[in-house]
Amino acid sequence: MVDHYEETAPALAEMSDAWLVGRARELAISCSGETDRASQEAIEEVDRLLAEAQRRGEPRMVAQLLRTSCLARLTSPALANETDPLLDEMITHTRRHGLTVMEAGAHALRGRRLFLGGFEDEALTAAAKALAILDEDLTPDSLVNLRVWKRMLATVLVDIGQLLSQLGVYEIAAQQLVRAQSNIRDYGGPFEISEHMINRTRLLLGWGLRLERVGLYDRAAEKFATASAIAAAAEVPWRESQPQRRSAEPAADQLPVVGAAHALARPGAEHIARLRSLGRITHYPRELIMVAIALARCYEREERFEEAVRTLGEAADRLLHDTSETTLRLCLMREFARLSGPESTEVGANALEQYATELEHEMWSMGESKVTSLQTRREHERLSREHGTISQQALQDPLTGLPNRRALDERLESLVAAPGEHPLSVALVDLDGFKGVNDRASHAEGDDVLRVIASTLRNAVRGDDMVARYGGDEFVVLLPGAPLSAAEAALGRAVDAVARLPIDLSRGVTLSIGVISLRPQETAAQALARADAAMYLAKRGGGNGVAAVAGDTLAEPLGGVGVAVDEAP
C-alpha cells in the first residue's frame, strides 16, 4: 500500500499544509479494522508526514500530526507503548506554543493510553486534567479560521467523551459529546457528523448495559432505543463519507457498534447473520463485548440457548489476556452467568442472585465515587492552572503571550551570571514598516501583526531559546549555548519566515535584527545596548536582514545592502 503510494504521490515537500493534515487523518482512519501489517504501513507513512510537518515548523500542524500519530498507534494494543514519547512531545509542544485546546486533547489521549494499560486511576486523573483545561475561558486561535478551530475543539471534546465512557463515567461523558455536537453540526463534514453519532451510540450502549446490572431495565431499554435511533440516523452521513465502492453497504453491516445497537434495542433472528459476521471482523474489546451480548440475546429470543452461551464464552476466551474494559467485561460475564444457569438448588440460586445484586449495587456506589473523584481532581487541576496562570501573567506580555520585559531581565541576568550557558547570543528584533500598518489600517490590525510575528519568531528558534517582547514593535531573543554564527543562521531563518508570510497576515512587515555574542565581564544592559546598535546597522542596510557583531566588527547584514564597519568602542 505505502510503496505504491510513494511511487505515485508528489514529494511531500511540494504538498500544502492542509494536504499533510488531511492525508494523515485518512491514514489514521484506515488503521481502524485493518490488518496489523496494513496498520503498520499506515503508521510509517503518518510518521513521514509528521517529520515533514516538524521540518516546516508550523505549531498547529505539528500538534495535529502528533495527535494523528498517537491515534494510529492506539488502535492496536500491541503498539500502544509507542505512543508514550509522542504524547510527552505533544504535551510539551502544545504548552510551549499556547495551544490550549490541543493540550487538553493530549491529556485525553494520555488517558486512553493509560486505560489500555490497565491504569484506570491514572487515566481518571488525565481526564480531569483535560476537563480542567477546557473549563478555562477559551478564545479561538486567531491564526486559524474559526471553522478549523471549532473542529479541533469538537475533536478534543469527543476524545475526552470517549475516555470517560471507557471509564464508566457516562453522565459526564455524555455532557462532553453534547458540548461537541453543535460545533460538529455547524462546522463538520459528513465524516465528522457520522463519527460523532456513532460515538454517541457506543456510549449509550455501554451506559445501558451498566444500568441493567443494577436492575434499572426500563432506563437501560431507553438507552438502547435511543442508540438504535441515532445509529439509523448516522447511515446517510456515513454513506456520504465512504468511498463509492462501499457506499451500497449499510453501516449496520460494517460497523459492529451500529449492528449491536439495533439488536440490543429489538433482539431477534433478523440480526443473527449480521452480528456473526461483525463478530468475526471486530478486534476492539469494547465492540467485541457489545456484539457478543447482542448476538446472545438474539439467540435467546429464538430459544437457541446453547448458541447464546457459546457466543459469550468464545468472547470471554478472546478477551482472556486483555486488561482493558473492566466495566464491560463484567457485563459480559454477568450475561454469561445468567444464560448458563445455576448448578445448585433453587434456594442456593436465589441466594447467589441476591449476593450478586448486592455486589452490583456496591459497585454502582463505587462508580458514583469515581464521578466524585473525577470532579474533585478536575477542580484541583483547574485551581492549579489558575494559580499558575496568575503567576505567569506577571511575567507575560498580554498581547503576544511572550515573556515580558520583566521576565526578559530576570532571564538575561541569570544567563549572564551562569558561565555554563556561554556562549550566549543576544538579538534585538525590530519590525520594518510597522508604523505604516497602524497609519494605513488600525491599531487592531497592528496588534494582529504583532501576534503573527511573535508566533513566527518563536517557531524559528530552538525550544530552549527565549523570545520576549521588549516593547512596542521590538523583541529580544536570547540564545544560550549558541555561537554567533549559529545564532545568525537561526535568526536569518526567522527573517525569511516572516518575509514569506501571506501579505494578509504580515501586512508587508519584515524584520531587522541585530545579534551579538556576550563578552567576558559584560553586563546585561551593555549586551542589550550593543544588540540595539547592531539592529540599527541592519536598518541602515535596508532592513529585512540580520547584522551580527563579532568582536568589535559589525558584519554585513544578511539580506541587506550594508557593509562591514568597525563598532565604536
N, C-alpha and C positions, 0 to 999 in steps of 0.2 A: 504493500500500500504506500509506504513512505517513499520507497525508491522510485516508483512510478511518478509520484507527485513531484519529487525533486527534479526528475527529468523534464517535466512539462511546465513547472512553475517558474516565473521570473525570479531573479535573485532577490533575496529578502531585502537587501539594501535599497532596491528600487520600489518597494511597496510602501503604501501610505501607513500612517499610524493606525488609522481606523481598520485597514485591512488586517494588520497584525492582530489586533484585538479580536476582530470578528473571526479570523481563522483559528485562533487559539480556542475561542468559545466553541466553535464547531467540533474541534478535536476533543475537548472535554466532554461534550455531549456524546460523541461517538464512543467514548470509553465505556459508557453505560451499556451493559449487556454484551460487550464484545468478548472475544476470547482473550486469555492472558497475553498471547503474543500480539494480537492487534492492539490491545490497550498499551502495551509496552512501546510499540511503534508510534502510537499517537503521542505518548508521553515524551518520547525522544524528540518528536517534532515540536511539541509545545516548548520544550527546553531550548531548542534552537531559536524559536520566536522570542522567548524570554531573554536570551543572550543578545539578540538584536535590539530589543527594547532597552536593555541596560546600556548598550553601546550608544543609543540615541539620547538616553538620559531623561526623557520626559517623565516626571514622577508619577503622574496619574496612570499613564500607560504601563509603567513598570509595576505599579501596585496591582493593576488588573491582571497582568500576565503572571505575577506571583500567585495571585488567588487562583487563576486557572490551573497553574502547575500543581498547586496543592489539591484542588478538586479532582484533577485527573488521577492523582495517586490515592485519594481517599475512596475512590470507587472500588479499590481492591484492598482487602485487609492485609494481603502479603506485602503491599507497597506502602502501607501507612507510615512505617518508620521513616521513610524517606522524606516525609513532609516536615519533620522537626526542624532541620536547618532552614528550610524555606519559610516556615512560619515565624521563626526568630527574625529572619531577614525582613519579612513583611511587616511585623510589628515595629521593628526599628525604623524601617523606611517610612512608614506612614506617620509615625510620631515626628520624625525629623522634618517632614515636609508639611506637617499640619493637615494631613488627610484624615480628618476625624471619622468620617463615615467608614472609610476603608480600614481604619484601625479597629473599629468595632467589628467589622467583618473578619479581621484576622483573629480576634479573640473567639469569635463564634466557630471558626474553623479549628482553632486550637482545642476548643471544647469537643468538637466532633472527633478529633484525633484522640483525645483522652478517653472519650466514651468508647471508641473502638478498642482501646487498650484495656478496658475494664475499670478505668479510674473515674467512677461516676461522681464522687465528691469533688474532685479536681475539675471535672467537666462543669459541674454546677457553678463553681467559682468563676470559670471562664465565661459562662453565660451571664453571670452577674456583672462582670466587667464590661461585656458587650452592651448590656442593657443600660448600665450607668453612663456609658459614653453617649448613647443615643438619647438619654434623658436630658442632655445639655441643649441649650438653645442653638440649634443647627442653622447655619447660614449657608445657602447654596454657594458652591465654588464659583467664583467669578471668572475662572479661566476655562470653564467648560460650559456648554449651553445647558439650559435648565432641563431639557429632556434627558440628556445624558446623566446629569446629577441625580435627577429623580429616579432614573432606572437603577443607578448604583445604590441609592438609599433603599429602594424596594428589594434589590437583590440581597442586601445585608440583612434586612428585616426577615426575609424568607430563610436565610441561613440560621438566624437566631431561632426562628419559629421551629425549624426542623430539629435543631439541637434540643430545645425544650420539649418537643414532642417525644423525642427518643428518651429523654429523662423522665417522662411521665408527668410533666408539669403542663397539663393540657390547656388549662384555662389561660395561662399567660402566653403559651404558645399560640393559641387562637387569637389573642389580642395582637400579637406581632403580625400575624398573617392578615388580619383585618386592617391593621395600620398600613401594610404594604399594598393592599388591594386597590386603593384609589390611585396610587402612583402607577401601578401596573395597568389599570384600566385606561388611564389617560395618556400614558407615555410608552406603554409596551406594545410589542407586535404580537402576532398570533402565537409564537412560541412561548413568550413570557406569560401570556394570558393562560394558555393551556397548562403550562408547567405549574403556575400558581394554583389553578383549580385542582390539579392532581395532588399537589402538596396538601391542600385543604382536605381532599378526600382521604389521603393517607392519615392525617391527624385525626379525623373523625372516626375512622375505623379503629385506630388504637384506643381512642377515648371510649368508644362503645364497648369494646372487649373488656376494658378495665372496669367499666360500670357494671357489667354482668357479674364480675367476680364478687361484688358486694350485694348482689341481688337487685340492682336497680335496672330491671329488664325493660321497663317502659322507656326510661331515658335512653338506654342503650339502643332500643329499636328506633328512637327518633334520630339518634346519631347516624345509624346505618341508612335510614331513609334519606336523610339529608346528603350523606356521602354519595349515595347512588344518583340522586338528582344532580349534584354537582358534576359527577363523573359523566353523566349523559350530556350535560351542557358543554363539557370540555371537548366533545367529539369534533365539533365544527372547527374551532381554532386549532386543535391538534392536527386535524387533517390538513388544514391550510399551511401548517408549518413543516409538514413532512415532504420528502422527495416524492415526485409524481408517481414513481413506480410502486410506492407503498400506500398511496392515498386511498386506494379502494378498500383496504383492510381497516375495519373499525379499531379504535383504541382498545376496546374491551378484549379484542383478540390478541393484542400485542403487549399491553401493559398490565402486569399482574394486579396492581392495586385497583385498576378500573374494573377488571373482571371480578375481583373479590368483592368490591363494593356492591355490585348488582346482586351477587349470590347471597351475601350476608343480609341484604335488605329483603330478598324474596328467594329463599332456598328452593331448589327444585331440580328436576332431571335435566332441564334445558341448559344448565350451566356446567354439567359434569365434563363433557368433552373439552370445552374451552379451558376449564380450570386444570384439567390433567395436562393439557398442552402447556399452559402457563407455568405450572409447577416444574416442568422439565427445563424451562429456559431461565428461570429466575435463580440468582445466586446470592441475593441480598437477604440476610436473615429476617429482617422485618417483613419483607414481602413474601418470603417463603412461608412464614408462620401464618400470615393473613390468608394466603391461598389455601394452605393445608386445612385451616379451620373452616373456611368457606366450603371447600370441597367435601369435608367430612359432614358438614350439616346438610349438604345436598344429598349425599348418600343416606344419611339418617332419615331425611324426609321420604326417601324411597324405600326405607327399611332394609337397606344394604349395610347392616351394622359392621360386618367383618371388614368390608372395604373401607368403611369410615375409620375404624380403629387402625387398620394397616396404614392408611394415609397419614394419620397423626404420628404413628410410630416411626414411619420412614422419615418424616420431617424431623422428629426428635433425634434420630440417628445422624442425620446430615448436620445437625447443629451440636453434636456431642462435644466438640472441642472449641465451640465458639463462646466467647466470654461477653459478648455484647447483647443488647436487647433483653435484659433480665426481666423487665416487666412483661413483655410479650411472650417470653419463654414460659412464664408462669401461666399465662392464658392458654398456651398450647398444652401444657401438662395438665391443667385443670380440665380441659376438654377431653384429653386422652383418658384421664381417670373417670370422668363422667360416663363416657361411652364404653369403657372397658367393663364396668360393672363391678360391684363389691364381691369378694370371695368369702364373705363372712356371713353371720346371721343378720337378720333384719335389724335386731337391736344394735348389733355392732356397727352395721352400716349407718344407722341413724346417728350413733354416737360419733362416728368418723365424719359424717356430713356436718354435724354440729360443730365439731372441732375445727374443720376446715373453714366453716363460715366465720367462726370467731377469729381464726387466724387471718382471714382476708380483711376483716374489719380492723384488726390491729395494723395490718399492712397499709390499709387505707389511711389510718391515722398517721402512719409514718410518711405517707405521701403528702398529706397535708402539712406535716412538719417540714418536708422538703420545700414546699412552697414558701413557708415562713422563713426557712433558712435562706432561700434564694433572695427574698425581698430584703432580708437583713443585710446580706452581703452586698446586694445591689445598692442599698443606701450607704453602706460603709464605703464602697468604691466611689459613689457619687460625691460624698463629702471629702474623700481623699483627693479626688481630682479637682474639686472646687478649691480646696486649700492650696493645692499645687498651682492652680491657675492664678489665684490671688498673688502667690509668691512670684510667679512667673511674670505677671503683669507689671510688677515694679521694675523688671529688667527687660521689658519687651516693648518695641515700638507698636502702637496700636494699629497703625495703617498697614504696615507691611508684614507684621508678625515676626520681624527680625529682632535680634538683640538691639537694645537702645544704647545711647551714649554712655549711660552708667554701666551697663553690662560690658561694653567695649573697654572702658577704662579699667575695670576690675580685671578683665581677662588679659589685657595687654600688660598691665603691671605685673601680673603673676608670671607671664611668659618671659618678660624681661628679666625677672629675678630667678628664672629657672634655667641654668645653663644646659640642662639635658634637653631642652626644647629648641636649642640653637643648632643650625642656623635658623633664623626667623626672618621671614619676609613680611613686609607691611605695605599694603597698597591702599591708595586713596582713589576712589572712583567718582567721577563727575559726569553728569548727563549732558551731552551736546544737544542743543536745540530744545531743551525742556521748557524754557521760558516762553518760547513761541507756542507751545501746546496750550499753556494757560491763557495766553493772549488771544489765540485764534478760537479756542473751544471754551472750556470751562475748567474750574478747579477740580470738579468731579472727574472729568476725563483725565486731568493731570494726575489725580490720585490713582486712577486705574492704571496709568502708565507706570507709576512708581511701583505698584504691586507686581505688575508683569516683569519689570526689570529686576526687582528684588528676587522673584522666584527664579528667573533665568540665571541670574548671577549665582544664586545659592546652588543651583544644579550643576554649574560649570566647574565647581571646585570640589575638593575631597570632603568626605563626611566629617573629618576632624578639623577642617578649616572653619574659621568664623567669619561670617558676613554680617556686618552691623550697619544700621542706619546712623550716619554721622550727623545728619541734619539737612533739612531742605531736600535738595536733589543730590546729596553726596552720601557715599557709602564707604566703609573701610573693610578691607579683607585682611585677616591675619592668617598666615600660612606657616605654622610651626613645623620645623624639621625640613622645610623646603629651601634648597639653594635658590639663588636669584634666577638662575636660568630656568629651573623647573617652574618657579612662580610666574615668570614672564610667559612661559608657554601656556600655562593654565589660564592666565588672565587674557592671553591672546585668543584662546578658545571662547572665553566669555564675550569678548568684543565681537567675534564672528557670530556667536549665537544670537546676540542682540541685533546685529545687523541683518540677520536672516529672518527675524520675526516678521509676521504679516503686518502690513502697514496699519491695519485697523487695531492692532494691539500695541505697537511701538509708537505710532504717530510720527514715525521718522526719526525718533530719538536714537542716538548712538552713544558710545562710551569713550571717554578719555580717562586713561588710568596711568597713575604714577606708582611705581613699586620700587622699594629699596630693601636692602638687607641690613639688618640691625648691626651696628658697630659695637665693638667692645666698650663697655662703660657708658654706652649711650642710654639716655633716659627715654621713657615712653613719649614724652612731649616732644623731644628732639626728633625722634623717629617719625612721628606724625608730621612734623613741620617739613622734614625732608621729603616725605611722600607727597605732601601737598605741593612742594616746589616741582617735583617730578611730574605731577599731574598737569601743572601749567605748561610744562615743556610739551607734553602730549597735545595740549590745546593749541599751542603755537604751531605745532606741526600739522595742523589741520583737523585734529580730533579723530575719533574712530580708530584709536590705536593705543599702544602701551609704550610708555617711556620708563626705562629701567635704570636705576642708579647702581653702578658698580664702582666701589671706592669713591673717588672724587669726580667721576666722569659720568655724565648723562648720555646713555646710548640713544641712537636714533629710534624714534617711536615706531613700533610695528604698525604698518598700515598707514602711517602718516608721512609727512614730507620733511620732517625736521632733520637736523644734522647733529652729530655728536658735539657737545660743548663741555667745557670744564665747569664743574659745580663750584659756586662761590664757597670759600672756606667759612 
